[in-house]
Amino acid sequence: MDICKHFSEIKPEQSYSVSEAARFLGIHRCTIYDYITHTERPLPFFRMQDNQRIQFRGDDLIAYKTAGLPKKGRKRR
């Protein structure tokens, strides 16, 4: 049985964890938190009622990736 999910096939109606979202977007988990608090285009998320973990809807992840990820990096002077 294949444990690793194929993240090219995200289901829009399913919810995903921070790690799964990071793998789908091709970024590090820590960058996900930067995208959540991004000033111009924050990544939509919700919290589960039982354990308060951050979750992402599949359709939000697909839309965010197709719109292009925000630029992140050092600010040059």
Distance bins in CASP14 RR format, pairs under 12 A and 6 or more apart:
PFRMAT RR
TARGET T0000
AUTHOR 0000-0000-0000
RMODE 2
METHOD distances of the structure
MODEL  1
4 19 0 0 0 0 0 1 0 0 0 0 0
4 20 0 0 0 0 0 1 0 0 0 0 0
4 23 0 0 0 0 1 0 0 0 0 0 0
5 11 0 0 0 0 0 1 0 0 0 0 0
5 14 0 0 0 0 0 1 0 0 0 0 0
5 16 0 0 0 0 1 0 0 0 0 0 0
5 17 0 0 0 0 0 1 0 0 0 0 0
5 19 0 0 0 0 0 1 0 0 0 0 0
5 20 1 0 0 1 0 0 0 0 0 0 0
5 21 0 0 0 0 0 1 0 0 0 0 0
5 23 1 0 0 1 0 0 0 0 0 0 0
5 24 0 0 0 0 1 0 0 0 0 0 0
6 20 0 0 0 0 0 1 0 0 0 0 0
6 23 0 0 0 0 0 1 0 0 0 0 0
6 24 0 0 0 0 1 0 0 0 0 0 0
7 14 0 0 0 0 0 1 0 0 0 0 0
7 16 0 0 0 0 1 0 0 0 0 0 0
7 17 0 0 0 0 0 1 0 0 0 0 0
7 19 0 0 0 0 0 1 0 0 0 0 0
7 20 1 0 0 1 0 0 0 0 0 0 0
7 21 0 0 0 0 1 0 0 0 0 0 0
7 22 0 0 0 0 1 0 0 0 0 0 0
7 23 1 0 1 0 0 0 0 0 0 0 0
7 24 1 1 0 0 0 0 0 0 0 0 0
7 25 0 0 0 0 1 0 0 0 0 0 0
7 26 0 0 0 0 1 0 0 0 0 0 0
7 27 0 0 0 0 0 1 0 0 0 0 0
7 58 0 0 0 0 0 1 0 0 0 0 0
7 61 0 0 0 0 1 0 0 0 0 0 0
7 62 0 0 0 0 0 1 0 0 0 0 0
7 65 0 0 0 0 0 1 0 0 0 0 0
8 23 0 0 0 0 0 1 0 0 0 0 0
8 24 0 0 0 0 1 0 0 0 0 0 0
8 25 0 0 0 0 0 1 0 0 0 0 0
8 26 0 0 0 0 0 1 0 0 0 0 0
8 61 0 0 0 0 0 1 0 0 0 0 0
8 62 0 0 0 0 0 1 0 0 0 0 0
8 65 0 0 0 0 0 1 0 0 0 0 0
9 24 0 0 0 0 1 0 0 0 0 0 0
9 58 0 0 0 0 0 1 0 0 0 0 0
9 61 0 0 0 0 0 1 0 0 0 0 0
9 62 0 0 0 0 0 1 0 0 0 0 0
10 16 1 0 0 1 0 0 0 0 0 0 0
10 20 0 0 0 0 1 0 0 0 0 0 0
10 21 0 0 0 0 1 0 0 0 0 0 0
10 23 0 0 0 0 0 1 0 0 0 0 0
10 24 1 0 1 0 0 0 0 0 0 0 0
10 25 0 0 0 0 0 1 0 0 0 0 0
10 56 0 0 0 0 1 0 0 0 0 0 0
10 57 0 0 0 0 1 0 0 0 0 0 0
10 58 1 0 1 0 0 0 0 0 0 0 0
10 59 0 0 0 0 1 0 0 0 0 0 0
10 60 0 0 0 0 1 0 0 0 0 0 0
10 61 1 0 1 0 0 0 0 0 0 0 0
10 62 1 0 1 0 0 0 0 0 0 0 0
10 63 0 0 0 0 0 1 0 0 0 0 0
10 64 0 0 0 0 0 1 0 0 0 0 0
10 65 0 0 0 0 1 0 0 0 0 0 0
10 66 0 0 0 0 0 1 0 0 0 0 0
11 20 0 0 0 0 0 1 0 0 0 0 0
11 24 0 0 0 0 0 1 0 0 0 0 0
11 56 0 0 0 0 0 1 0 0 0 0 0
11 57 0 0 0 0 1 0 0 0 0 0 0
11 58 1 0 0 1 0 0 0 0 0 0 0
11 59 0 0 0 0 1 0 0 0 0 0 0
11 61 0 0 0 0 0 1 0 0 0 0 0
11 62 0 0 0 0 1 0 0 0 0 0 0
12 56 0 0 0 0 0 1 0 0 0 0 0
12 57 1 0 0 1 0 0 0 0 0 0 0
12 58 1 0 1 0 0 0 0 0 0 0 0
12 59 1 1 0 0 0 0 0 0 0 0 0
12 60 0 0 0 0 1 0 0 0 0 0 0
12 61 0 0 0 0 1 0 0 0 0 0 0
12 62 1 0 0 1 0 0 0 0 0 0 0
12 63 0 0 0 0 1 0 0 0 0 0 0
13 57 1 0 0 1 0 0 0 0 0 0 0
13 58 1 0 0 1 0 0 0 0 0 0 0
13 59 1 0 0 1 0 0 0 0 0 0 0
13 60 0 0 0 0 0 1 0 0 0 0 0
13 61 0 0 0 0 0 1 0 0 0 0 0
13 62 0 0 0 0 0 1 0 0 0 0 0
14 20 0 0 0 0 1 0 0 0 0 0 0
14 21 0 0 0 0 0 1 0 0 0 0 0
14 24 0 0 0 0 0 1 0 0 0 0 0
14 55 0 0 0 0 1 0 0 0 0 0 0
14 56 0 0 0 0 1 0 0 0 0 0 0
14 57 1 0 0 1 0 0 0 0 0 0 0
14 58 1 0 1 0 0 0 0 0 0 0 0
14 59 0 0 0 0 1 0 0 0 0 0 0
14 60 0 0 0 0 0 1 0 0 0 0 0
14 61 0 0 0 0 1 0 0 0 0 0 0
14 62 0 0 0 0 0 1 0 0 0 0 0
15 21 0 0 0 0 1 0 0 0 0 0 0
15 44 0 0 0 0 0 1 0 0 0 0 0
15 45 0 0 0 0 1 0 0 0 0 0 0
15 46 1 0 0 1 0 0 0 0 0 0 0
15 47 0 0 0 0 0 1 0 0 0 0 0
15 48 0 0 0 0 1 0 0 0 0 0 0
15 53 0 0 0 0 1 0 0 0 0 0 0
15 54 0 0 0 0 0 1 0 0 0 0 0
15 55 1 0 1 0 0 0 0 0 0 0 0
15 56 1 0 0 1 0 0 0 0 0 0 0
15 57 1 0 1 0 0 0 0 0 0 0 0
15 58 1 0 0 1 0 0 0 0 0 0 0
15 59 0 0 0 0 0 1 0 0 0 0 0
15 60 0 0 0 0 1 0 0 0 0 0 0
15 61 0 0 0 0 1 0 0 0 0 0 0
16 22 0 0 0 0 1 0 0 0 0 0 0
16 23 0 0 0 0 1 0 0 0 0 0 0
16 24 1 0 0 1 0 0 0 0 0 0 0
16 25 0 0 0 0 0 1 0 0 0 0 0
16 32 0 0 0 0 0 1 0 0 0 0 0
16 43 0 0 0 0 0 1 0 0 0 0 0
16 45 0 0 0 0 1 0 0 0 0 0 0
16 46 0 0 0 0 0 1 0 0 0 0 0
16 48 0 0 0 0 0 1 0 0 0 0 0
16 53 0 0 0 0 0 1 0 0 0 0 0
16 54 0 0 0 0 1 0 0 0 0 0 0
16 55 1 0 0 1 0 0 0 0 0 0 0
16 56 1 0 1 0 0 0 0 0 0 0 0
16 57 1 0 0 1 0 0 0 0 0 0 0
16 58 1 0 0 1 0 0 0 0 0 0 0
16 59 0 0 0 0 0 1 0 0 0 0 0
16 60 0 0 0 0 1 0 0 0 0 0 0
16 61 1 0 0 1 0 0 0 0 0 0 0
16 62 0 0 0 0 0 1 0 0 0 0 0
16 64 0 0 0 0 0 1 0 0 0 0 0
17 23 0 0 0 0 1 0 0 0 0 0 0
17 24 0 0 0 0 0 1 0 0 0 0 0
17 29 0 0 0 0 1 0 0 0 0 0 0
17 32 0 0 0 0 1 0 0 0 0 0 0
17 45 0 0 0 0 0 1 0 0 0 0 0
17 46 0 0 0 0 0 1 0 0 0 0 0
17 47 0 0 0 0 0 1 0 0 0 0 0
17 48 0 0 0 0 1 0 0 0 0 0 0
17 51 0 0 0 0 0 1 0 0 0 0 0
17 53 1 0 0 1 0 0 0 0 0 0 0
17 54 1 0 0 1 0 0 0 0 0 0 0
17 55 1 0 0 1 0 0 0 0 0 0 0
17 56 1 0 0 1 0 0 0 0 0 0 0
17 58 0 0 0 0 0 1 0 0 0 0 0
17 61 0 0 0 0 0 1 0 0 0 0 0
18 24 0 0 0 0 0 1 0 0 0 0 0
18 25 0 0 0 0 0 1 0 0 0 0 0
18 27 0 0 0 0 0 1 0 0 0 0 0
18 28 0 0 0 0 0 1 0 0 0 0 0
18 29 1 0 1 0 0 0 0 0 0 0 0
18 30 0 0 0 0 1 0 0 0 0 0 0
18 31 0 0 0 0 0 1 0 0 0 0 0
18 32 1 0 1 0 0 0 0 0 0 0 0
18 33 1 0 0 1 0 0 0 0 0 0 0
18 34 0 0 0 0 0 1 0 0 0 0 0
18 35 0 0 0 0 0 1 0 0 0 0 0
18 36 0 0 0 0 1 0 0 0 0 0 0
18 43 0 0 0 0 0 1 0 0 0 0 0
18 45 0 0 0 0 1 0 0 0 0 0 0
18 47 0 0 0 0 0 1 0 0 0 0 0
18 48 0 0 0 0 0 1 0 0 0 0 0
18 53 1 0 0 1 0 0 0 0 0 0 0
18 54 1 0 1 0 0 0 0 0 0 0 0
18 55 0 0 0 0 1 0 0 0 0 0 0
18 56 1 0 0 1 0 0 0 0 0 0 0
18 61 0 0 0 0 0 1 0 0 0 0 0
19 25 0 0 0 0 0 1 0 0 0 0 0
19 26 0 0 0 0 0 1 0 0 0 0 0
19 27 0 0 0 0 0 1 0 0 0 0 0
19 28 0 0 0 0 0 1 0 0 0 0 0
19 29 1 0 1 0 0 0 0 0 0 0 0
19 30 0 0 0 0 0 1 0 0 0 0 0
19 32 0 0 0 0 1 0 0 0 0 0 0
19 53 0 0 0 0 0 1 0 0 0 0 0
19 54 0 0 0 0 0 1 0 0 0 0 0
19 55 0 0 0 0 0 1 0 0 0 0 0
19 56 0 0 0 0 0 1 0 0 0 0 0
20 26 0 0 0 0 0 1 0 0 0 0 0
20 29 0 0 0 0 0 1 0 0 0 0 0
20 32 0 0 0 0 0 1 0 0 0 0 0
20 53 0 0 0 0 0 1 0 0 0 0 0
20 54 0 0 0 0 0 1 0 0 0 0 0
20 55 0 0 0 0 1 0 0 0 0 0 0
20 56 0 0 0 0 1 0 0 0 0 0 0
20 57 0 0 0 0 0 1 0 0 0 0 0
20 58 0 0 0 0 1 0 0 0 0 0 0
20 61 0 0 0 0 1 0 0 0 0 0 0
21 27 0 0 0 0 1 0 0 0 0 0 0
21 28 0 0 0 0 0 1 0 0 0 0 0
21 29 0 0 0 0 1 0 0 0 0 0 0
21 31 0 0 0 0 0 1 0 0 0 0 0
21 32 1 0 1 0 0 0 0 0 0 0 0
21 33 0 0 0 0 0 1 0 0 0 0 0
21 35 0 0 0 0 1 0 0 0 0 0 0
21 36 0 0 0 0 0 1 0 0 0 0 0
21 43 0 0 0 0 1 0 0 0 0 0 0
21 44 0 0 0 0 0 1 0 0 0 0 0
21 45 0 0 0 0 1 0 0 0 0 0 0
21 53 0 0 0 0 0 1 0 0 0 0 0
21 54 0 0 0 0 1 0 0 0 0 0 0
21 55 0 0 0 0 1 0 0 0 0 0 0
21 56 1 0 1 0 0 0 0 0 0 0 0
21 57 0 0 0 0 1 0 0 0 0 0 0
21 58 0 0 0 0 1 0 0 0 0 0 0
21 60 0 0 0 0 1 0 0 0 0 0 0
21 61 1 0 1 0 0 0 0 0 0 0 0
21 62 0 0 0 0 0 1 0 0 0 0 0
21 64 0 0 0 0 1 0 0 0 0 0 0
21 65 0 0 0 0 1 0 0 0 0 0 0
21 69 0 0 0 0 0 1 0 0 0 0 0
22 28 1 0 0 1 0 0 0 0 0 0 0
22 29 1 0 1 0 0 0 0 0 0 0 0
22 30 0 0 0 0 1 0 0 0 0 0 0
22 31 1 0 0 1 0 0 0 0 0 0 0
22 32 1 0 1 0 0 0 0 0 0 0 0
22 33 0 0 0 0 1 0 0 0 0 0 0
22 34 0 0 0 0 0 1 0 0 0 0 0
22 35 0 0 0 0 1 0 0 0 0 0 0
22 36 0 0 0 0 0 1 0 0 0 0 0
22 43 0 0 0 0 0 1 0 0 0 0 0
22 54 0 0 0 0 0 1 0 0 0 0 0
22 56 0 0 0 0 1 0 0 0 0 0 0
22 61 0 0 0 0 0 1 0 0 0 0 0
22 65 0 0 0 0 0 1 0 0 0 0 0
22 69 0 0 0 0 0 1 0 0 0 0 0
23 29 0 0 0 0 1 0 0 0 0 0 0
23 31 0 0 0 0 0 1 0 0 0 0 0
23 32 0 0 0 0 0 1 0 0 0 0 0
23 56 0 0 0 0 0 1 0 0 0 0 0
23 61 0 0 0 0 0 1 0 0 0 0 0
23 65 0 0 0 0 0 1 0 0 0 0 0
24 32 0 0 0 0 0 1 0 0 0 0 0
24 43 0 0 0 0 0 1 0 0 0 0 0
24 56 0 0 0 0 1 0 0 0 0 0 0
24 58 0 0 0 0 1 0 0 0 0 0 0
24 60 0 0 0 0 0 1 0 0 0 0 0
24 61 1 0 1 0 0 0 0 0 0 0 0
24 62 0 0 0 0 1 0 0 0 0 0 0
24 64 0 0 0 0 1 0 0 0 0 0 0
24 65 1 0 0 1 0 0 0 0 0 0 0
24 66 0 0 0 0 0 1 0 0 0 0 0
24 69 0 0 0 0 0 1 0 0 0 0 0
25 31 0 0 0 0 1 0 0 0 0 0 0
25 32 1 0 0 1 0 0 0 0 0 0 0
25 34 0 0 0 0 0 1 0 0 0 0 0
25 35 0 0 0 0 1 0 0 0 0 0 0
25 43 0 0 0 0 1 0 0 0 0 0 0
25 56 0 0 0 0 1 0 0 0 0 0 0
25 58 0 0 0 0 0 1 0 0 0 0 0
25 60 0 0 0 0 0 1 0 0 0 0 0
25 61 1 0 0 1 0 0 0 0 0 0 0
25 62 0 0 0 0 0 1 0 0 0 0 0
25 63 0 0 0 0 0 1 0 0 0 0 0
25 64 1 0 0 1 0 0 0 0 0 0 0
25 65 1 0 1 0 0 0 0 0 0 0 0
25 66 0 0 0 0 0 1 0 0 0 0 0
25 67 0 0 0 0 0 1 0 0 0 0 0
25 68 0 0 0 0 1 0 0 0 0 0 0
25 69 1 0 0 1 0 0 0 0 0 0 0
25 70 0 0 0 0 0 1 0 0 0 0 0
25 72 0 0 0 0 0 1 0 0 0 0 0
26 32 0 0 0 0 0 1 0 0 0 0 0
26 35 0 0 0 0 0 1 0 0 0 0 0
26 61 0 0 0 0 0 1 0 0 0 0 0
26 64 0 0 0 0 0 1 0 0 0 0 0
26 65 0 0 0 0 1 0 0 0 0 0 0
26 68 0 0 0 0 0 1 0 0 0 0 0
26 69 0 0 0 0 1 0 0 0 0 0 0
27 33 0 0 0 0 0 1 0 0 0 0 0
27 34 0 0 0 0 1 0 0 0 0 0 0
27 35 1 0 0 1 0 0 0 0 0 0 0
27 43 0 0 0 0 0 1 0 0 0 0 0
27 61 0 0 0 0 0 1 0 0 0 0 0
27 64 0 0 0 0 0 1 0 0 0 0 0
27 65 0 0 0 0 0 1 0 0 0 0 0
27 68 0 0 0 0 0 1 0 0 0 0 0
27 69 1 0 0 1 0 0 0 0 0 0 0
27 70 0 0 0 0 0 1 0 0 0 0 0
27 72 0 0 0 0 1 0 0 0 0 0 0
28 34 0 0 0 0 1 0 0 0 0 0 0
28 35 0 0 0 0 0 1 0 0 0 0 0
28 72 0 0 0 0 0 1 0 0 0 0 0
29 35 0 0 0 0 0 1 0 0 0 0 0
29 36 0 0 0 0 0 1 0 0 0 0 0
29 54 0 0 0 0 0 1 0 0 0 0 0
30 36 0 0 0 0 0 1 0 0 0 0 0
30 37 0 0 0 0 0 1 0 0 0 0 0
30 72 0 0 0 0 0 1 0 0 0 0 0
31 37 0 0 0 0 0 1 0 0 0 0 0
31 38 0 0 0 0 0 1 0 0 0 0 0
31 43 0 0 0 0 1 0 0 0 0 0 0
31 69 0 0 0 0 1 0 0 0 0 0 0
31 70 0 0 0 0 1 0 0 0 0 0 0
31 71 0 0 0 0 0 1 0 0 0 0 0
31 72 1 0 0 1 0 0 0 0 0 0 0
31 73 0 0 0 0 0 1 0 0 0 0 0
32 38 0 0 0 0 0 1 0 0 0 0 0
32 42 0 0 0 0 0 1 0 0 0 0 0
32 43 1 0 0 1 0 0 0 0 0 0 0
32 44 0 0 0 0 0 1 0 0 0 0 0
32 45 0 0 0 0 1 0 0 0 0 0 0
32 54 0 0 0 0 1 0 0 0 0 0 0
32 55 0 0 0 0 0 1 0 0 0 0 0
32 56 0 0 0 0 1 0 0 0 0 0 0
32 61 0 0 0 0 0 1 0 0 0 0 0
32 64 0 0 0 0 0 1 0 0 0 0 0
32 69 0 0 0 0 0 1 0 0 0 0 0
32 70 0 0 0 0 0 1 0 0 0 0 0
32 72 0 0 0 0 0 1 0 0 0 0 0
33 42 0 0 0 0 0 1 0 0 0 0 0
33 43 0 0 0 0 1 0 0 0 0 0 0
33 45 0 0 0 0 1 0 0 0 0 0 0
33 54 0 0 0 0 1 0 0 0 0 0 0
33 72 0 0 0 0 0 1 0 0 0 0 0
34 41 0 0 0 0 0 1 0 0 0 0 0
34 42 0 0 0 0 1 0 0 0 0 0 0
34 43 0 0 0 0 1 0 0 0 0 0 0
34 69 0 0 0 0 0 1 0 0 0 0 0
34 70 0 0 0 0 1 0 0 0 0 0 0
34 71 0 0 0 0 0 1 0 0 0 0 0
34 72 1 0 0 1 0 0 0 0 0 0 0
34 73 0 0 0 0 1 0 0 0 0 0 0
35 41 0 0 0 0 1 0 0 0 0 0 0
35 42 1 0 0 1 0 0 0 0 0 0 0
35 43 1 0 1 0 0 0 0 0 0 0 0
35 44 0 0 0 0 1 0 0 0 0 0 0
35 45 0 0 0 0 1 0 0 0 0 0 0
35 54 0 0 0 0 0 1 0 0 0 0 0
35 56 0 0 0 0 0 1 0 0 0 0 0
35 60 0 0 0 0 0 1 0 0 0 0 0
35 61 0 0 0 0 0 1 0 0 0 0 0
35 64 1 0 0 1 0 0 0 0 0 0 0
35 65 0 0 0 0 0 1 0 0 0 0 0
35 67 0 0 0 0 0 1 0 0 0 0 0
35 68 0 0 0 0 0 1 0 0 0 0 0
35 69 1 0 0 1 0 0 0 0 0 0 0
35 70 1 0 0 1 0 0 0 0 0 0 0
35 71 0 0 0 0 0 1 0 0 0 0 0
35 72 0 0 0 0 1 0 0 0 0 0 0
36 42 1 0 0 1 0 0 0 0 0 0 0
36 43 1 0 1 0 0 0 0 0 0 0 0
36 44 0 0 0 0 1 0 0 0 0 0 0
36 45 1 0 1 0 0 0 0 0 0 0 0
36 46 0 0 0 0 0 1 0 0 0 0 0
36 47 0 0 0 0 0 1 0 0 0 0 0
36 54 1 0 0 1 0 0 0 0 0 0 0
36 55 0 0 0 0 0 1 0 0 0 0 0
36 56 0 0 0 0 1 0 0 0 0 0 0
36 60 0 0 0 0 0 1 0 0 0 0 0
36 64 0 0 0 0 0 1 0 0 0 0 0
36 70 0 0 0 0 0 1 0 0 0 0 0
37 43 0 0 0 0 1 0 0 0 0 0 0
37 45 0 0 0 0 0 1 0 0 0 0 0
37 54 0 0 0 0 0 1 0 0 0 0 0
37 70 0 0 0 0 0 1 0 0 0 0 0
37 72 0 0 0 0 0 1 0 0 0 0 0
38 44 0 0 0 0 0 1 0 0 0 0 0
38 45 0 0 0 0 0 1 0 0 0 0 0
38 64 0 0 0 0 0 1 0 0 0 0 0
38 69 0 0 0 0 1 0 0 0 0 0 0
38 70 1 0 1 0 0 0 0 0 0 0 0
38 71 0 0 0 0 0 1 0 0 0 0 0
38 72 0 0 0 0 1 0 0 0 0 0 0
39 70 0 0 0 0 1 0 0 0 0 0 0
40 67 0 0 0 0 0 1 0 0 0 0 0
40 70 1 0 0 1 0 0 0 0 0 0 0
40 71 0 0 0 0 0 1 0 0 0 0 0
40 72 0 0 0 0 0 1 0 0 0 0 0
41 60 0 0 0 0 0 1 0 0 0 0 0
41 63 0 0 0 0 0 1 0 0 0 0 0
41 64 0 0 0 0 1 0 0 0 0 0 0
41 67 1 0 0 1 0 0 0 0 0 0 0
41 68 0 0 0 0 1 0 0 0 0 0 0
41 69 0 0 0 0 1 0 0 0 0 0 0
41 70 1 0 1 0 0 0 0 0 0 0 0
41 71 0 0 0 0 0 1 0 0 0 0 0
41 72 0 0 0 0 0 1 0 0 0 0 0
42 56 0 0 0 0 0 1 0 0 0 0 0
42 60 0 0 0 0 0 1 0 0 0 0 0
42 64 0 0 0 0 1 0 0 0 0 0 0
42 70 0 0 0 0 1 0 0 0 0 0 0
43 54 0 0 0 0 1 0 0 0 0 0 0
43 55 0 0 0 0 0 1 0 0 0 0 0
43 56 1 0 0 1 0 0 0 0 0 0 0
43 57 0 0 0 0 0 1 0 0 0 0 0
43 58 0 0 0 0 0 1 0 0 0 0 0
43 60 1 0 0 1 0 0 0 0 0 0 0
43 61 0 0 0 0 1 0 0 0 0 0 0
43 63 0 0 0 0 1 0 0 0 0 0 0
43 64 1 0 1 0 0 0 0 0 0 0 0
43 65 0 0 0 0 0 1 0 0 0 0 0
43 67 0 0 0 0 0 1 0 0 0 0 0
43 68 0 0 0 0 0 1 0 0 0 0 0
43 69 0 0 0 0 1 0 0 0 0 0 0
43 70 0 0 0 0 1 0 0 0 0 0 0
44 54 0 0 0 0 0 1 0 0 0 0 0
44 55 0 0 0 0 0 1 0 0 0 0 0
44 56 1 0 0 1 0 0 0 0 0 0 0
44 57 1 0 0 1 0 0 0 0 0 0 0
44 58 0 0 0 0 0 1 0 0 0 0 0
44 59 0 0 0 0 1 0 0 0 0 0 0
44 60 1 0 1 0 0 0 0 0 0 0 0
44 61 0 0 0 0 1 0 0 0 0 0 0
44 62 0 0 0 0 0 1 0 0 0 0 0
44 63 0 0 0 0 1 0 0 0 0 0 0
44 64 1 0 0 1 0 0 0 0 0 0 0
44 67 0 0 0 0 0 1 0 0 0 0 0
45 52 0 0 0 0 0 1 0 0 0 0 0
45 53 0 0 0 0 0 1 0 0 0 0 0
45 54 1 0 1 0 0 0 0 0 0 0 0
45 55 1 0 0 1 0 0 0 0 0 0 0
45 56 1 0 1 0 0 0 0 0 0 0 0
45 57 0 0 0 0 1 0 0 0 0 0 0
45 58 0 0 0 0 0 1 0 0 0 0 0
45 60 1 0 0 1 0 0 0 0 0 0 0
45 61 0 0 0 0 1 0 0 0 0 0 0
45 64 0 0 0 0 0 1 0 0 0 0 0
46 52 0 0 0 0 0 1 0 0 0 0 0
46 53 0 0 0 0 1 0 0 0 0 0 0
46 54 1 0 0 1 0 0 0 0 0 0 0
46 55 1 0 1 0 0 0 0 0 0 0 0
46 56 1 0 0 1 0 0 0 0 0 0 0
46 57 1 0 0 1 0 0 0 0 0 0 0
46 58 0 0 0 0 0 1 0 0 0 0 0
46 60 0 0 0 0 1 0 0 0 0 0 0
47 53 1 0 0 1 0 0 0 0 0 0 0
47 54 1 0 0 1 0 0 0 0 0 0 0
47 55 1 0 0 1 0 0 0 0 0 0 0
47 56 0 0 0 0 0 1 0 0 0 0 0
48 54 0 0 0 0 1 0 0 0 0 0 0
48 55 1 0 1 0 0 0 0 0 0 0 0
48 56 0 0 0 0 0 1 0 0 0 0 0
49 55 0 0 0 0 0 1 0 0 0 0 0
55 61 0 0 0 0 0 1 0 0 0 0 0
56 62 0 0 0 0 0 1 0 0 0 0 0
56 63 0 0 0 0 0 1 0 0 0 0 0
56 64 0 0 0 0 1 0 0 0 0 0 0
56 65 0 0 0 0 0 1 0 0 0 0 0
57 63 0 0 0 0 1 0 0 0 0 0 0
57 64 0 0 0 0 0 1 0 0 0 0 0
58 64 0 0 0 0 1 0 0 0 0 0 0
58 65 0 0 0 0 0 1 0 0 0 0 0
58 66 0 0 0 0 0 1 0 0 0 0 0
59 65 0 0 0 0 0 1 0 0 0 0 0
59 66 0 0 0 0 0 1 0 0 0 0 0
60 66 0 0 0 0 0 1 0 0 0 0 0
60 67 0 0 0 0 0 1 0 0 0 0 0
61 67 0 0 0 0 0 1 0 0 0 0 0
61 68 0 0 0 0 0 1 0 0 0 0 0
61 69 0 0 0 0 0 1 0 0 0 0 0
62 68 0 0 0 0 0 1 0 0 0 0 0
63 69 0 0 0 0 0 1 0 0 0 0 0
64 70 0 0 0 0 1 0 0 0 0 0 0
END
